[in-house]
Amino acid sequence: SEEDWTAWCVFYTHQF
């Protein structure tokens, strides 16, 4: 779902 994508994107980008 798009919400999963948003959560993943935010989490992943904050890893860097």
N, C-alpha and C positions, 0 to 999 in steps of 0.2 A: 504494500500500500504506500501511498505518498507520505503518510505520517511516519512509516518505518524508514523511508528514504531520508526524510528530514532529520529524524533522530540520529540515524547512522551518519549522515553528512555532518551534522553539528558535532557529534562525538569524534568522528574521524579527523575533522579539520582542527579541533581543539587538541588532538594528540600532537600536532605539530605546533 
